[in-house]
Amino acid sequence: MKVTLCKREVELGGKYLDADLRESNDILGKPAALHERMKENGYLLIRGLQVRENVLRARHRILEHINQQGAIKPGTDPDDAFVNVGGKHAHTMGQRVITHDPAVRSVLESPEIFGFFESFFAKQCLTFDYKWLRCVCRPDGTGAHIDIVYMGRGSTTNLFTVWTPFGDIPLELGPLALCVGSHNGAGFEKVRQTYGKMDVDRDRVNGWFSDDPTEMVDKFGGKWQTTNFRAGDVLIFGMFTMHGSLANTTDRWRISCDTRFQPADEPVDERWVGENPKAHYAWYTEPDKMVAMDKARDKWGV
Ligand SMILES: O=C(O)CCC(=O)C(=O)O
């Protein structure tokens, strides 16, 4: 079966992509083993960490919200998430009115996810107030990138992304995919030392390293992995794990959120916390000052 990963068509089960993300439920509650696996694989997939009913209740709220924005196909049940093609887009990213809605927040800041990180860090943790709640429609998908370039001004080694699907997200809806091996593979060292030192607000380089997942495997190593996600699952990964998404090939919205967790006593990237987070303040504000990624990569020699 062919799928589109980032912007490139690849064979599922071929050289570049499998749907074999490894579950770590077997070591849940064992922090040392979880750290070991994170170090080894660069991610942890925990099935059913969140209470599924709570996730589905939050999904319902998000769909009600984007229906009010005109993003749901008229005459359809919002819970079916049909896209209003040619209509209004859904605006949810960093939108407090929906990210901090009690039903949504009860998932993104649930006792289950805080409990996970407090056990993982063995200390109190915090989550960024800004929440990257995404509604993604056909044919969109996310290009390959690492998160440090967007949020690297605080803790870097103890900062983790949590990707939470709001609903079941099978392959055709465009789930997240990781380039497994990218976080520590020797072939990626120069990428980490160049691109990985970038800050999109300071350097005004667009954040996606590549639209082509195959060049990454061929040049630097690793293999892309994804899975069919279910409401309740979470995918947790570090700042240097390269990731992107499959394209959404359906006529429905793919709804998910990425949030960040770190120990409460470590420095925090000030752009993402507070009542009204500053967020990106220079990135794309003056498009003519932006540096194209291919030019930046030429300079870095990667
Ligand atoms: O959901 C997506 O397509 C992208 C998510 C992402 O980049 C992240 O979780 O850091």
The ligand as an SDF file (V2000), in Angstrom:
LIG
                    3D

 10  9  0  0  0  0  0  0  0  0999 V2000
    0.3240   16.6090   14.2470 O   0  0  0  0  0  0  0  0  0  0  0  0
    1.1130   16.9750   13.3960 C   0  0  0  0  0  0  0  0  0  0  0  0
    0.9230   16.8700   12.1840 O   0  0  0  0  0  0  0  0  0  0  0  0
    2.4310   17.5820   13.8110 C   0  0  0  0  0  0  0  0  0  0  0  0
    2.6930   17.4530   15.2740 C   0  0  0  0  0  0  0  0  0  0  0  0
    4.0560   17.8630   15.6740 C   0  0  0  0  0  0  0  0  0  0  0  0
    4.8360   18.3620   14.9140 O   0  0  0  0  0  0  0  0  0  0  0  0
    4.4700   17.6110   17.0440 C   0  0  0  0  0  0  0  0  0  0  0  0
    3.7740   16.8740   17.7580 O   0  0  0  0  0  0  0  0  0  0  0  0
    5.5280   18.1530   17.4520 O   0  0  0  0  0  0  0  0  0  0  0  0
  1  2  2  0
  2  3  1  0
  2  4  1  0
  4  5  1  0
  5  6  1  0
  6  7  2  0
  6  8  1  0
  8  9  2  0
  8 10  1  0
M  END
$$$$
